Amino acid sequence: MTLVHILNFSIPIACILLIGAGLDKMCKPDVPKQEGKD
C-alpha cells in the first residue's frame, strides 16, 4: 500500500472515531435527559 492508500483508509476511520468520541462526550457530561440538543 502506498501512503495515499493508507491515508485514504485511515483518515475516514479516524474522523468517525473522533466524531463518535466527541458526540459521546457532548451527550454524557451532565445531561441525563436529552432535551434541546440531540
PDB file of N, H, CA, C and O in Angstrom:
ATOM      1  N   MET A   1       0.844  -1.203   0.000  1.00  0.00           N
ATOM      2  CA  MET A   1       0.000   0.000   0.000  1.00  0.00           C
ATOM      3  C   MET A   1       0.876   1.250   0.000  1.00  0.00           C
ATOM      4  O   MET A   1       1.885   1.339   0.700  1.00  0.00           O
ATOM      5  N   THR A   2       0.446   2.204  -0.814  1.00  0.00           N
ATOM      6  H   THR A   2      -0.373   2.131  -1.383  1.00  0.00           H
ATOM      7  CA  THR A   2       1.175   3.471  -0.833  1.00  0.00           C
ATOM      8  C   THR A   2       0.664   4.377   0.271  1.00  0.00           C
ATOM      9  O   THR A   2      -0.348   4.089   0.910  1.00  0.00           O
ATOM     10  N   LEU A   3       1.369   5.467   0.487  1.00  0.00           N
ATOM     11  H   LEU A   3       2.191   5.701  -0.032  1.00  0.00           H
ATOM     12  CA  LEU A   3       0.963   6.410   1.529  1.00  0.00           C
ATOM     13  C   LEU A   3      -0.446   6.931   1.262  1.00  0.00           C
ATOM     14  O   LEU A   3      -1.224   7.143   2.192  1.00  0.00           O
ATOM     15  N   VAL A   4      -0.769   7.137  -0.018  1.00  0.00           N
ATOM     16  H   VAL A   4      -0.136   6.966  -0.774  1.00  0.00           H
ATOM     17  CA  VAL A   4      -2.099   7.643  -0.368  1.00  0.00           C
ATOM     18  C   VAL A   4      -3.169   6.657   0.053  1.00  0.00           C
ATOM     19  O   VAL A   4      -4.196   7.044   0.610  1.00  0.00           O
ATOM     20  N   HIS A   5      -2.926   5.369  -0.218  1.00  0.00           N
ATOM     21  H   HIS A   5      -2.092   5.055  -0.671  1.00  0.00           H
ATOM     22  CA  HIS A   5      -3.906   4.361   0.166  1.00  0.00           C
ATOM     23  C   HIS A   5      -4.069   4.311   1.676  1.00  0.00           C
ATOM     24  O   HIS A   5      -5.183   4.186   2.184  1.00  0.00           O
ATOM     25  N   ILE A   6      -2.956   4.408   2.388  1.00  0.00           N
ATOM     26  H   ILE A   6      -2.051   4.509   1.974  1.00  0.00           H
ATOM     27  CA  ILE A   6      -3.018   4.370   3.854  1.00  0.00           C
ATOM     28  C   ILE A   6      -3.819   5.565   4.368  1.00  0.00           C
ATOM     29  O   ILE A   6      -4.658   5.421   5.258  1.00  0.00           O
ATOM     30  N   LEU A   7      -3.555   6.749   3.803  1.00  0.00           N
ATOM     31  H   LEU A   7      -2.873   6.866   3.081  1.00  0.00           H
ATOM     32  CA  LEU A   7      -4.284   7.939   4.249  1.00  0.00           C
ATOM     33  C   LEU A   7      -5.762   7.820   3.911  1.00  0.00           C
ATOM     34  O   LEU A   7      -6.619   8.135   4.738  1.00  0.00           O
ATOM     35  N   ASN A   8      -6.067   7.363   2.692  1.00  0.00           N
ATOM     36  H   ASN A   8      -5.371   7.107   2.020  1.00  0.00           H
ATOM     37  CA  ASN A   8      -7.464   7.229   2.286  1.00  0.00           C
ATOM     38  C   ASN A   8      -8.193   6.231   3.162  1.00  0.00           C
ATOM     39  O   ASN A   8      -9.403   6.344   3.354  1.00  0.00           O
ATOM     40  N   PHE A   9      -7.474   5.256   3.695  1.00  0.00           N
ATOM     41  H   PHE A   9      -6.491   5.164   3.539  1.00  0.00           H
ATOM     42  CA  PHE A   9      -8.102   4.232   4.534  1.00  0.00           C
ATOM     43  C   PHE A   9      -8.226   4.689   5.972  1.00  0.00           C
ATOM     44  O   PHE A   9      -9.221   4.392   6.633  1.00  0.00           O
ATOM     45  N   SER A  10      -7.221   5.411   6.469  1.00  0.00           N
ATOM     46  H   SER A  10      -6.413   5.652   5.932  1.00  0.00           H
ATOM     47  CA  SER A  10      -7.183   5.720   7.904  1.00  0.00           C
ATOM     48  C   SER A  10      -7.909   7.011   8.254  1.00  0.00           C
ATOM     49  O   SER A  10      -8.497   7.118   9.330  1.00  0.00           O
ATOM     50  N   ILE A  11      -7.875   7.995   7.356  1.00  0.00           N
ATOM     51  H   ILE A  11      -7.397   7.908   6.482  1.00  0.00           H
ATOM     52  CA  ILE A  11      -8.487   9.291   7.686  1.00  0.00           C
ATOM     53  C   ILE A  11      -9.988   9.169   7.946  1.00  0.00           C
ATOM     54  O   ILE A  11     -10.456   9.699   8.954  1.00  0.00           O
ATOM     55  N   PRO A  12     -10.770   8.497   7.091  1.00  0.00           N
ATOM     56  CA  PRO A  12     -12.207   8.377   7.373  1.00  0.00           C
ATOM     57  C   PRO A  12     -12.474   7.653   8.683  1.00  0.00           C
ATOM     58  O   PRO A  12     -13.381   8.029   9.425  1.00  0.00           O
ATOM     59  N   ILE A  13     -11.693   6.615   8.976  1.00  0.00           N
ATOM     60  H   ILE A  13     -10.956   6.309   8.373  1.00  0.00           H
ATOM     61  CA  ILE A  13     -11.874   5.880  10.230  1.00  0.00           C
ATOM     62  C   ILE A  13     -11.561   6.798  11.404  1.00  0.00           C
ATOM     63  O   ILE A  13     -12.292   6.816  12.394  1.00  0.00           O
ATOM     64  N   ALA A  14     -10.480   7.558  11.296  1.00  0.00           N
ATOM     65  H   ALA A  14      -9.887   7.543  10.491  1.00  0.00           H
ATOM     66  CA  ALA A  14     -10.119   8.480  12.373  1.00  0.00           C
ATOM     67  C   ALA A  14     -11.217   9.521  12.568  1.00  0.00           C
ATOM     68  O   ALA A  14     -11.552   9.867  13.701  1.00  0.00           O
ATOM     69  N   CYS A  15     -11.781  10.024  11.462  1.00  0.00           N
ATOM     70  H   CYS A  15     -11.509   9.743  10.541  1.00  0.00           H
ATOM     71  CA  CYS A  15     -12.850  11.020  11.571  1.00  0.00           C
ATOM     72  C   CYS A  15     -14.059  10.423  12.267  1.00  0.00           C
ATOM     73  O   CYS A  15     -14.658  11.062  13.132  1.00  0.00           O
ATOM     74  N   ILE A  16     -14.422   9.196  11.895  1.00  0.00           N
ATOM     75  H   ILE A  16     -13.935   8.677  11.192  1.00  0.00           H
ATOM     76  CA  ILE A  16     -15.582   8.544  12.505  1.00  0.00           C
ATOM     77  C   ILE A  16     -15.350   8.370  14.002  1.00  0.00           C
ATOM     78  O   ILE A  16     -16.244   8.629  14.808  1.00  0.00           O
ATOM     79  N   LEU A  17     -14.139   7.927  14.374  1.00  0.00           N
ATOM     80  H   LEU A  17     -13.413   7.717  13.719  1.00  0.00           H
ATOM     81  CA  LEU A  17     -13.846   7.718  15.791  1.00  0.00           C
ATOM     82  C   LEU A  17     -13.876   9.044  16.548  1.00  0.00           C
ATOM     83  O   LEU A  17     -14.411   9.117  17.654  1.00  0.00           O
ATOM     84  N   LEU A  18     -13.299  10.092  15.952  1.00  0.00           N
ATOM     85  H   LEU A  18     -12.864  10.032  15.053  1.00  0.00           H
ATOM     86  CA  LEU A  18     -13.273  11.391  16.628  1.00  0.00           C
ATOM     87  C   LEU A  18     -14.684  11.942  16.785  1.00  0.00           C
ATOM     88  O   LEU A  18     -15.036  12.466  17.843  1.00  0.00           O
ATOM     89  N   ILE A  19     -15.494  11.825  15.729  1.00  0.00           N
ATOM     90  H   ILE A  19     -15.209  11.400  14.871  1.00  0.00           H
ATOM     91  CA  ILE A  19     -16.872  12.325  15.806  1.00  0.00           C
ATOM     92  C   ILE A  19     -17.648  11.540  16.850  1.00  0.00           C
ATOM     93  O   ILE A  19     -18.393  12.119  17.639  1.00  0.00           O
ATOM     94  N   GLY A  20     -17.476  10.223  16.857  1.00  0.00           N
ATOM     95  H   GLY A  20     -16.870   9.752  16.216  1.00  0.00           H
ATOM     96  CA  GLY A  20     -18.173   9.392  17.838  1.00  0.00           C
ATOM     97  C   GLY A  20     -17.764   9.754  19.255  1.00  0.00           C
ATOM     98  O   GLY A  20     -18.616   9.870  20.136  1.00  0.00           O
ATOM     99  N   ALA A  21     -16.470   9.935  19.486  1.00  0.00           N
ATOM    100  H   ALA A  21     -15.777   9.842  18.770  1.00  0.00           H
ATOM    101  CA  ALA A  21     -15.998  10.288  20.824  1.00  0.00           C
ATOM    102  C   ALA A  21     -16.497  11.678  21.207  1.00  0.00           C
ATOM    103  O   ALA A  21     -16.880  11.907  22.355  1.00  0.00           O
ATOM    104  N   GLY A  22     -16.495  12.595  20.259  1.00  0.00           N
ATOM    105  H   GLY A  22     -16.184  12.409  19.327  1.00  0.00           H
ATOM    106  CA  GLY A  22     -16.972  13.951  20.537  1.00  0.00           C
ATOM    107  C   GLY A  22     -18.442  13.951  20.907  1.00  0.00           C
ATOM    108  O   GLY A  22     -18.838  14.602  21.874  1.00  0.00           O
ATOM    109  N   LEU A  23     -19.253  13.228  20.150  1.00  0.00           N
ATOM    110  H   LEU A  23     -18.931  12.700  19.365  1.00  0.00           H
ATOM    111  CA  LEU A  23     -20.682  13.157  20.459  1.00  0.00           C
ATOM    112  C   LEU A  23     -20.889  12.500  21.811  1.00  0.00           C
ATOM    113  O   LEU A  23     -21.751  12.919  22.584  1.00  0.00           O
ATOM    114  N   ASP A  24     -20.100  11.471  22.098  1.00  0.00           N
ATOM    115  H   ASP A  24     -19.400  11.131  21.470  1.00  0.00           H
ATOM    116  CA  ASP A  24     -20.201  10.782  23.383  1.00  0.00           C
ATOM    117  C   ASP A  24     -19.955  11.757  24.530  1.00  0.00           C
ATOM    118  O   ASP A  24     -20.716  11.785  25.498  1.00  0.00           O
ATOM    119  N   LYS A  25     -18.897  12.552  24.424  1.00  0.00           N
ATOM    120  H   LYS A  25     -18.279  12.528  23.638  1.00  0.00           H
ATOM    121  CA  LYS A  25     -18.556  13.483  25.500  1.00  0.00           C
ATOM    122  C   LYS A  25     -19.579  14.613  25.576  1.00  0.00           C
ATOM    123  O   LYS A  25     -19.868  15.110  26.665  1.00  0.00           O
ATOM    124  N   MET A  26     -20.128  15.025  24.437  1.00  0.00           N
ATOM    125  H   MET A  26     -19.893  14.621  23.552  1.00  0.00           H
ATOM    126  CA  MET A  26     -21.108  16.104  24.433  1.00  0.00           C
ATOM    127  C   MET A  26     -22.424  15.635  25.038  1.00  0.00           C
ATOM    128  O   MET A  26     -23.098  16.406  25.722  1.00  0.00           O
ATOM    129  N   CYS A  27     -22.794  14.398  24.799  1.00  0.00           N
ATOM    130  H   CYS A  27     -22.247  13.772  24.244  1.00  0.00           H
ATOM    131  CA  CYS A  27     -24.096  13.901  25.241  1.00  0.00           C
ATOM    132  C   CYS A  27     -24.070  13.487  26.708  1.00  0.00           C
ATOM    133  O   CYS A  27     -25.087  13.596  27.393  1.00  0.00           O
ATOM    134  N   LYS A  28     -22.926  13.015  27.202  1.00  0.00           N
ATOM    135  H   LYS A  28     -22.100  12.927  26.645  1.00  0.00           H
ATOM    136  CA  LYS A  28     -22.903  12.392  28.523  1.00  0.00           C
ATOM    137  C   LYS A  28     -22.715  13.334  29.714  1.00  0.00           C
ATOM    138  O   LYS A  28     -23.299  13.072  30.765  1.00  0.00           O
ATOM    139  N   PRO A  29     -21.928  14.423  29.612  1.00  0.00           N
ATOM    140  CA  PRO A  29     -21.407  15.108  30.800  1.00  0.00           C
ATOM    141  C   PRO A  29     -22.392  15.222  31.956  1.00  0.00           C
ATOM    142  O   PRO A  29     -22.266  14.498  32.944  1.00  0.00           O
ATOM    143  N   ASP A  30     -23.374  16.121  31.852  1.00  0.00           N
ATOM    144  H   ASP A  30     -23.477  16.709  31.049  1.00  0.00           H
ATOM    145  CA  ASP A  30     -24.334  16.263  32.945  1.00  0.00           C
ATOM    146  C   ASP A  30     -25.734  16.443  32.360  1.00  0.00           C
ATOM    147  O   ASP A  30     -26.533  17.247  32.841  1.00  0.00           O
ATOM    148  N   VAL A  31     -26.005  15.668  31.304  1.00  0.00           N
ATOM    149  H   VAL A  31     -25.356  15.016  30.913  1.00  0.00           H
ATOM    150  CA  VAL A  31     -27.304  15.765  30.639  1.00  0.00           C
ATOM    151  C   VAL A  31     -27.938  14.383  30.591  1.00  0.00           C
ATOM    152  O   VAL A  31     -27.928  13.730  29.548  1.00  0.00           O
ATOM    153  N   PRO A  32     -28.492  13.932  31.719  1.00  0.00           N
ATOM    154  CA  PRO A  32     -29.109  12.601  31.754  1.00  0.00           C
ATOM    155  C   PRO A  32     -30.320  12.520  30.842  1.00  0.00           C
ATOM    156  O   PRO A  32     -30.570  11.480  30.233  1.00  0.00           O
ATOM    157  N   LYS A  33     -31.080  13.612  30.742  1.00  0.00           N
ATOM    158  H   LYS A  33     -30.878  14.457  31.237  1.00  0.00           H
ATOM    159  CA  LYS A  33     -32.247  13.628  29.860  1.00  0.00           C
ATOM    160  C   LYS A  33     -31.923  14.453  28.625  1.00  0.00           C
ATOM    161  O   LYS A  33     -31.347  15.536  28.730  1.00  0.00           O
ATOM    162  N   GLN A  34     -32.293  13.940  27.446  1.00  0.00           N
ATOM    163  H   GLN A  34     -32.761  13.060  27.360  1.00  0.00           H
ATOM    164  CA  GLN A  34     -31.966  14.630  26.207  1.00  0.00           C
ATOM    165  C   GLN A  34     -33.076  15.618  25.870  1.00  0.00           C
ATOM    166  O   GLN A  34     -34.153  15.229  25.416  1.00  0.00           O
ATOM    167  N   GLU A  35     -32.801  16.901  26.098  1.00  0.00           N
ATOM    168  H   GLU A  35     -31.927  17.216  26.466  1.00  0.00           H
ATOM    169  CA  GLU A  35     -33.748  17.944  25.748  1.00  0.00           C
ATOM    170  C   GLU A  35     -33.012  19.052  25.022  1.00  0.00           C
ATOM    171  O   GLU A  35     -31.893  19.402  25.396  1.00  0.00           O
ATOM    172  N   GLY A  36     -33.622  19.606  23.996  1.00  0.00           N
ATOM    173  H   GLY A  36     -34.531  19.322  23.692  1.00  0.00           H
ATOM    174  CA  GLY A  36     -32.986  20.678  23.251  1.00  0.00           C
ATOM    175  C   GLY A  36     -32.065  20.114  22.188  1.00  0.00           C
ATOM    176  O   GLY A  36     -32.445  19.991  21.024  1.00  0.00           O
ATOM    177  N   LYS A  37     -30.850  19.771  22.595  1.00  0.00           N
ATOM    178  H   LYS A  37     -30.541  19.871  23.541  1.00  0.00           H
ATOM    179  CA  LYS A  37     -29.892  19.223  21.632  1.00  0.00           C
ATOM    180  C   LYS A  37     -30.011  17.711  21.571  1.00  0.00           C
ATOM    181  O   LYS A  37     -30.275  17.047  22.574  1.00  0.00           O
ATOM    182  N   ASP A  38     -29.813  17.185  20.382  1.00  0.00           N
ATOM    183  H   ASP A  38     -29.599  17.724  19.567  1.00  0.00           H
ATOM    184  CA  ASP A  38     -29.834  15.719  20.234  1.00  0.00           C
ATOM    185  C   ASP A  38     -28.436  15.182  20.447  1.00  0.00           C
ATOM    186  O   ASP A  38     -28.221  13.972  20.369  1.00  0.00           O
TER     187      ASP A  38
END
